[in-house]
């Protein structure tokens, strides 16, 4: 027997960025914590109401940079100690000469780790998302501003939340998983 579809959330559509920002702030004040906002351009004002304080991608970048620097420096030290060449009376471990490769590998590993961390934390590639089925979602990349209150929020109740959003939004759409 097939289980009944569970709601993913409610998608509210706004025509102005200010209306979306105000709705996010009101939702946060009303007790909602699990929500997503979509707009055709970045809105820094949404960071606080959406609770975007996760900085784990930076940790991936820092770890990748340190690992890259260690690999670059270690590779050069290993090569010079394993196959010593006395050229121009320079020391075997010439630290200033090692800094170029060390820096370049630190930058390379940091970039790769940041992109990999972003993919992992965003659970990408995700080929299907329940919001893709909502007809109003296509406007998020054009000229519409969307707020999705997720059903996994403990404060979410389908009918009461729909009425609360209908007072603030141009339209409200139910999204099912």
Backbone as a ProteinNet text record, in pm:
[ID]
protein_1_A
[PRIMARY]
XXXXXXXXXXXXXXXXXXXXXXXXXXXXXXXXXXXXXXXXXXXXXXXXXXXXXXXXXXXXXXXXXXXXXXXXXXXXXXXXXXXXXXXXXXXXXXXXXXXXXXXXXXXXXXXXXXXXXXXXXXXXXXXXXXXXXXXXXXXXXXXXXXXXXXXXXXXXXXXXXXXXXXXXXXXXXXXXX
[TERTIARY]
83.5	0	88.9	55.3	133.6	91.8	189.3	161	115.1	33.9	-14.3	101.6	102.7	212.8	212.6	331.1	346.6	371.9	324.4	351.2	497.6	553.5	689.4	685.8	583.7	569.6	472.8	472.5	389.2	479.6	452.1	532.5	453.9	503.6	439.1	513.1	437.9	494.7	474.8	581.4	578.8	627.6	579.7	621.6	737	762.9	868.9	964.3	1089.6	1189.5	1159	1111.1	1079.8	970.7	873.6	766	820.2	913.8	975.4	1055.4	1133.2	1214.6	1124.6	1016.8	923.1	855.6	818.1	753.6	849.7	975	1074.9	1093	1100.9	1116.4	992.7	874.3	750.5	741.3	784.3	782.1	877.2	994.1	1090	1032	967.5	906.9	789.3	719.3	604.7	647.6	776.2	824.6	871.6	860.9	907.5	1059.4	1121.4	1266.7	1312.5	1231	1267	1197.9	1271.2	1215.9	1327.4	1286.2	1378.9	1325	1414.1	1374.5	1445.6	1375.8	1429.3	1404.2	1507.8	1493.5	1583.4	1554.6	1636.3	1774.1	1796.7	1927.5	1949.9	2075.8	2104.4	2046	1990.2	1936.9	2006.5	2101.7	2176.4	2087.9	1977.6	1887.8	1819.6	1824.5	1758	1844	1971.6	2059.6	2011.3	1978.6	1936.5	1800.2	1696.6	1567	1566.8	1649.6	1655.2	1745.8	1819.8	1908.2	2029.3	2083.1	2197.6	2326.5	2365.3	2488.3	2586.3	2555.5	2640	2763.6	2879.5	3004.5	3093.7	3031.6	3109.4	3187.7	3142.5	3215.7	3352.8	3360	3489.2	3584.6	3533.3	3618	3674.7	3593.9	3643.9	3757.2	3740.2	3843.3	3971.6	3959.8	4079.1	4151.2	4076.2	4137.7	4206.2	4142	4202.8	4329.4	4329.1	4447.6	4563.9	4536.7	4642.9	4696.5	4607.1	4650.7	4733.1	4691.5	4767.1	4904.7	4912.4	5042.4	5133.9	5079.7	5161.2	5207.2	5118.2	5155.6	5263.5	5246.1	5345.1	5480.4	5480	5606.4	5669.5	5586.5	5638.8	5695.2	5632.1	5681.5	5819.4	5837.5	5966.5	6075.6	6041.8	6139.5	6178.5	6080.4	6108.3	6198.5	6166.4	6245.2	6388.3	6408	6542.4	6624.4	6559.8	6634.7	6661.8	6571.9	6588.4	6689.4	6693.1	6784	6856.8	6955.9	7021.6	7111.5	7094.9	7180.1	7236.7	7365.6	7430	7451.7	7359.6	7365.7	7388.7	7499.3	7528.3	7542.5	7578.5	7598.2	7472.4	7356.9	7232.8	7207.2	7138	7109.5	7007.5	7006.8	6910.7	6767.1	6741	6606.4	6603.1	6588.3	6583.7	6439.2	6402.7	6263.8	6207.2	6278.8	6219.7	6183.5	6262.9	6233.5	6112.9	6086.2	5974.2	5839.4	5838.5	5713.7	5621.8	5675.7	5592.1	5503.5	5563.2	5485.4	5393.2	5442.1	5359.9	5235.8	5252.8	5139.1	5042.7	5095.3	5007.9	4927.1	4987.5	4912.3	4812.5	4846.2	4749.8	4626.5	4645.5	4532.2	4452.3	4520.7	4451.3	4368.2	4427.8	4354.3	4240.7	4261.3	4154.7	4036.4	4063	3953.4	3878.7	3952.6	3888.1	3808.8	3864.5	3794.3	3669.6	3676.2	3559.9	3446.7	3477.9	3374.7	3319.5	3406.5	3361.6	3276.3	3318.6	3240.2	3105.2	3100.3	2973	2879.8	2931.1	2848.8	2798.6	2884.3	2845.3	2739.2	2761.9	2668.7	2535.3	2536.9	2412.2	2346.1	2406	2357.4	2338.2	2438.6	2434.2	2511.8	2486.5	2379.3	2245.9	2147.7	2012.4	1929.8	1889.6	1824.8	1678.1	1614.6	1474.6	1452.3	1373.1	1335.3	1184.3	1114.6	968.8	924.6	1006.5	968.6	967	1037	1037.7	899.2	811.9	677.2	582.5	618.5	532.5	543.9	429.8	430.9	491.1	476.8	528.7	679.5	741.6	884.6	968.8	917.7	993.3	1021.3	935.6	955.1	1065.4	1119	1223.6	1351.8	1374.1	1494	1466.9	1343.4	1308	1273.7	1155.1	1113	1026.5	1019.4	934.9	1021.6	966.5	1033.8	950.4	1013.7	940	990	895.7	926.6	857.7	935.6	881	895	782.2	781	771.6	871.9	881.9	792.4	736.9	645.4	718.1	848.1	922.8	942.8	903.4	910.8	810.5	849.7	755.9	636.9	651.5	545.1	447.8	477.9	399.6	271.4	159.7	29.9	-33.8	-71.1	-102.7	-205.5	-320.4	-426.2	-393.8	-345.6	-314.1	-198.5	-101	11.9	-29.9	-117.7	-166.4	-241	-325	-397.2	-300.4	-200.7	-102.8	-25.8	13.1	86	-3.1	-130.4	-221.5	-242.9	-229.6	-242.5	-126.9	-12.2	108.6	151.9	116.7	170	69.1	121.3	34.8	-40.6	29.2	-33.6	39	-30.9	25.9	-1.6	102.3	91.5	136.5	60.5	101.5	200.4	308.1	409.4	412.7	401.9	397.9	521.7	564.2	683.3	651.3
-116.2	0	123.6	220	342.3	442.4	502.6	599.8	731.6	802.9	933.4	1031.4	1120.6	1215.7	1310.8	1339.3	1430.7	1570.9	1671.4	1808.2	1844.8	1913.7	1966	2102.6	2180.9	2313.4	2398.3	2526.5	2623.6	2726.5	2755.5	2848.2	2977	3084.5	3215.1	3297.8	3366.8	3445	3593.6	3671.1	3815.8	3885	4007.2	4081	4176.6	4206.9	4300.4	4236.3	4277.7	4224.8	4267.3	4390	4438	4354.7	4311	4228.2	4092.2	4036	3908.6	3924.8	4031	4054.5	4071	4149.2	4169.5	4038.7	3957.3	3828.8	3734.7	3734.1	3649.3	3694	3823.8	3874.7	3843	3857.1	3824.4	3674.9	3592.5	3447.2	3409	3470.3	3443.4	3487.3	3604.1	3653.9	3566.9	3504.7	3419.2	3280.7	3251	3123.4	3024.2	3056.3	2965.5	2970.1	2853.1	2845.2	2776.5	2690.8	2617.4	2681.1	2765.5	2832.5	2857.8	2874.4	2901.6	3019.2	3103.8	3218.9	3211.5	3253.8	3251	3385.8	3441.2	3569.1	3570	3657.8	3661.5	3723.4	3786.1	3843.4	3830.1	3834.7	3815.7	3928.4	3891.1	3987.2	3961.1	4045.5	4025.7	4043.2	4114.9	4137.6	4009.5	3904.1	3778.5	3687.8	3718.2	3630.1	3612.8	3722.6	3713.6	3646	3687.2	3621	3472.9	3434.7	3293.8	3213.4	3280.2	3209.6	3150.9	3222	3172.5	3208.8	3124.8	3147.2	3032.2	2940.1	2823.3	2864.2	2839.8	2876.3	2753.8	2639.5	2516.9	2515.3	2588.7	2591.1	2654.9	2755.1	2816.9	2716	2628.8	2526.9	2432.3	2397.4	2314.1	2385.6	2513.7	2590.3	2601.4	2628.8	2641	2507.1	2400.2	2267.5	2230.6	2261.5	2233	2314.6	2440.7	2524.3	2474.5	2436.8	2384.1	2252.4	2164.4	2037.6	2061	2154.1	2184.8	2241	2330.1	2386.5	2276.6	2189.8	2080.4	1985.2	1955.3	1866.3	1929.6	2057.7	2126.1	2136	2175	2187.6	2050.5	1953	1818.1	1755	1777	1722.2	1777.6	1906.5	1967.9	1923.4	1914.7	1867.9	1723.4	1640.7	1500	1489.5	1564.9	1556.5	1604.8	1711.2	1762.9	1675.1	1611.1	1523.2	1387.8	1341.5	1211.1	1217.6	1330.7	1344.9	1478.1	1484.1	1612	1657.9	1784	1847.5	1974.8	1991.9	2112	2205.3	2299	2390.9	2530.1	2591.2	2728.2	2742.2	2640.3	2639.5	2676.6	2647.1	2673.7	2558.7	2584.5	2474.8	2377.5	2256	2156.2	2199.9	2260.6	2307.5	2459.8	2508.9	2653	2699.3	2743.8	2778.5	2888.1	2995.5	3096.7	3040.5	2949.5	2891.4	2798.5	2742.5	2649.2	2719.7	2847.7	2917.4	2929.4	2936.2	2953.6	2830.9	2714.9	2591.7	2567.9	2596.8	2580	2667.7	2794	2885.3	2839.8	2803	2763.6	2638.5	2541.8	2421.9	2451.4	2544.5	2583.8	2645.6	2733.6	2797.5	2693.5	2606.1	2502.6	2411.7	2359.2	2269.4	2342.1	2468.7	2545.1	2563.4	2594.9	2612.1	2481	2374.5	2245.2	2199.2	2218.6	2177.3	2262.5	2390.9	2477.6	2434.1	2407	2362.6	2226.1	2135.6	2003.4	2016.2	2098.8	2120.5	2181.8	2275.1	2335.7	2231.7	2146.8	2040.9	1944.9	1906.5	1811.8	1873.2	1996	2058.7	2096.3	2124	2155.7	2030.1	1915.3	1786.3	1788.3	1840.3	1847.4	1731.1	1685.2	1728.1	1666	1748.6	1703.5	1721.7	1611.2	1616.5	1654.7	1633	1671.9	1729.7	1833.1	1897.4	1918.2	1902.4	1920.3	2058.6	2160.2	2294.1	2305.9	2217.1	2222.5	2197.7	2130.7	2102.5	2221.4	2319	2436	2528.8	2568.2	2651.7	2789.5	2841.8	2974.8	2976.4	2858.8	2854.1	2901.8	2890.3	2934.6	3084.2	3161.4	3306	3347.5	3255.5	3289.6	3334.1	3291	3332.9	3449.4	3499.6	3608.2	3736.2	3740.4	3864.7	3844.3	3722.6	3694.3	3661.4	3682.6	3656	3554.1	3445.7	3334.1	3302.9	3265.5	3219.8	3085.7	2985.3	2851.9	2820.8	2803.8	2759.2	2607.6	2541.7	2396.6	2327	2214.2	2138.3	2071.7	2057.2	1995.6	2090.2	2215.5	2311.6	2272.2	2272	2232.9	2328.7	2450.5	2550.5	2543.3	2457	2448.6	2370.4	2430	2363.4	2410	2317.9	2348.1	2460.5	2448.3	2548	2681.9	2678.3	2803.5	2876.4	2801	2863.3	2920	2849.9	2900.1	3032.4	3040	3164.8	3276.8	3244.2	3343.4	3398.6	3309.5	3353.1	3429.4	3389.8	3454.3	3601.6	3637.4	3777.9	3862.6	3800.8	3874.9	3859.5	3749	3715.4	3742	3749.5	3762.8	3632.8	3520.2	3389.3	3286.8	3179.5	3072.7	2940.5	2857.9	2728.1	2618.6	2510	2394.5	2312.7	2268.5	2187.8	2052.2	1945.1	1808.8	1734.4	1641.8	1561.1	1451.6
0	0	0	-84.8	-98.6	8.5	74.8	180.6	119.4	192.8	147.1	142.1	43.9	35	154.3	201.1	314.9	262	332.2	285.1	305.6	207	220	287.7	253.8	313.5	235.1	267.9	198.2	132.5	5.9	-72.2	-93	-36.4	-49.2	-153.3	-237.9	-346.6	-319	-340	-319.2	-445.1	-466.8	-585.3	-557.1	-430.5	-393.4	-292.8	-298.4	-205.5	-62.3	-44.9	90.4	155.8	77	130.6	176.3	100.2	139	267.9	277	397.6	519	504.1	615.7	654.8	555.8	585.7	657.3	617.4	686.1	830.8	851.8	988.4	1072.1	1013.1	1085	1115.3	1021.4	1043.8	1156	1158.8	1265.9	1401	1401.7	1525.2	1568.8	1472	1504.6	1552.8	1543.9	1596	1491.2	1364.6	1259.2	1252.6	1243.3	1235	1106.3	1050.3	929	809.7	738.3	620.7	520.4	395.2	286.3	207.2	159.6	78.5	-55.6	-160.2	-295.7	-360.1	-424	-491.4	-614.4	-709.9	-831.1	-809.6	-694.9	-662.8	-512.2	-468.3	-325.2	-240	-126.2	-29	104.5	139.6	263.8	386.6	371.9	484.7	530.8	449	482.9	571.1	586.3	663.9	807.5	874.3	1014.9	1030.5	954.3	973.5	936.3	839.6	800.7	892.7	978.8	1070.5	1001.6	902.3	827.5	900.3	993.1	1067.9	1050	962.5	940.5	860.3	915.4	850	827.9	803.8	786.8	656.6	555.5	429.2	450.2	537.1	567.4	629.4	714.3	776.3	670.2	570.6	461.3	388.4	361	290.7	370.2	499.3	584.2	594	615.1	623.7	492.1	380.3	250.5	228.7	270.2	255	338.4	461	548.4	492.5	448.6	390.6	264.3	180.6	59.2	89.8	187.7	225.7	279.7	362.8	416.8	306.1	212.5	101.6	14.4	-19.2	-102.8	-36.3	88.5	161.4	183.4	223	246.2	121.1	7.5	-118.5	-151.7	-131.4	-162.4	-64.6	61.3	159.9	129.8	102	69.7	-53.1	-158	-281.2	-258.7	-183.1	-160.7	-67.1	29.2	118.7	55.5	-29.9	-93.9	-208.3	-278.8	-392.2	-376.5	-288.3	-259.4	-374.5	-410.5	-511.6	-450.5	-458.2	-408.4	-526.1	-544.3	-656.4	-601.3	-635.4	-593.9	-444.6	-376	-231.2	-153.4	-210.5	-137.3	-41.9	66.5	160.3	101.5	154.4	106.2	131.8	244.6	277.4	267.7	146.9	122.3	136.3	253.9	282.8	192.8	162.5	73.5	-64	-115.5	-246.6	-240.8	-124.2	-110	-97.9	-68.9	-40.1	-161.3	-280.5	-400.2	-420.9	-424.5	-443.7	-324.9	-204.8	-84.8	-92.8	-131.5	-143.7	-253.3	-368.3	-478.9	-445.5	-381.5	-344.3	-232.7	-143.6	-39.8	-103.4	-201.6	-269.7	-348.5	-419.8	-498.3	-409.8	-303.4	-214.5	-143.7	-106.1	-40.3	-133.7	-258.8	-355.7	-378.8	-398.3	-422.2	-300.1	-180.2	-58.4	-35.6	-69.3	-53.3	-145.8	-270.4	-365.3	-323.4	-284.5	-238.9	-112.8	-17.8	104.4	75.5	-18.6	-56.6	-116.2	-202.5	-260.6	-154.4	-62	42.4	133.4	178.9	273.2	208.5	79.8	8.8	-47	-23.2	-71.9	-223.7	-292.6	-437.9	-497.2	-612.9	-701.1	-660.5	-650.7	-619.1	-746	-804.2	-934.5	-927.1	-810.4	-796.8	-658.1	-654.1	-528.6	-533.9	-423.1	-425.5	-475.3	-455.3	-501.2	-653.1	-723.7	-869.6	-927.9	-852.2	-900.6	-885.1	-804	-783.5	-903.9	-957.9	-1078.5	-1052.4	-932.2	-902.9	-880.9	-866.2	-837.6	-955.1	-1075.5	-1193.8	-1188.9	-1123.7	-1114.9	-1019.3	-941	-844.3	-912.9	-1034.3	-1106.2	-1200.2	-1200.7	-1292.1	-1216.7	-1156.2	-1091.8	-968.3	-916.4	-800.2	-679.2	-562.3	-436.3	-360.2	-317.2	-258.5	-118.3	-33.7	101.9	121.2	159.7	184.6	332	398.8	538.1	536.1	589.3	579.2	680	639.4	724.2	840.6	833.4	943.1	1060.9	1044.7	1154.6	1262.6	1389.2	1495.1	1508.6	1461.2	1471.4	1352.3	1253.9	1131.4	1154.1	1113.9	1109.6	979.7	891.6	753	737.2	797.8	777.1	842.2	964.9	1034.3	965.4	920.1	852.3	717.7	645.6	517.5	537.4	639.9	667.5	706.7	786.3	829.1	709	616.6	497.6	400.3	388.8	294.3	328.2	454.5	493.9	443.7	416.4	382.8	237.1	173.3	41.1	-69.3	-192.5	-309.4	-335.8	-317.9	-334.2	-248.1	-211.9	-130.6	-201.3	-212.9	-280	-185	-180.3	-102.2	-184.1	-119.3	-184.7	-114.2	-194.1	-140.7	-180.9	-97.7	-128.7	-225.4
[MASK]
+++++++++++++++++++++++++++++++++++++++++++++++++++++++++++++++++++++++++++++++++++++++++++++++++++++++++++++++++++++++++++++++++++++++++++++++++++++++++++++++++++++++++++++++++

